[in-house]
Structures are given as structure tokens and as C-alpha cells.
Amino acid sequence: MPFRQPADGNVLSVGNRTRNALQRALRCLGERGFALLTERWTALRHTTLSPSRIGDLVRAALVLVHFEHRRIS
């Protein structure tokens, strides 16, 4: 959870601002990866699998995306 800007007008410390920037960067990567998977594999948008099986489907889709982009052979 990111640190909020103090309400009294003070600024966040350098450490807290750095932590917030790192969290934003990591969240951006995760959201971009999920967007690629759901846009490319429409089956992920309309899953009716049990929650325990959804992970298998996502893993398989990720392997196919990596194969498609020549990241694995």
C-alpha cells in the first residue's frame, strides 16, 4: 500500500517517495502483463472454471504468449 501525502501540507520523505515510485513501476508491469493476456486470450475474460483451475489456464496462456514472442523455444 503506498504512502499518502500528509494532509497538513508536509511532503513525504525521500524514502517514502522512492517506495511509492517502485510500487507504481511494479504495478504497471503486472497490469500490462494481465492486459496482454486478457486481450490476446479472450477465454480468460469469460472463464467459468473453478478458482483452482484458473491458474492452470493462465499459466498455459502465458507459455503460449512467450512461445509466440520467441522467448522460449
Secondary structure, 3 states (H helix, E strand, C coil): CCCCCCCCCCCCCHHHHHHHHHHHHHHHHHHHHHHHHHHHCHHHCCCCCCHHHHHHHHHHHHHHHHHHCCCCC
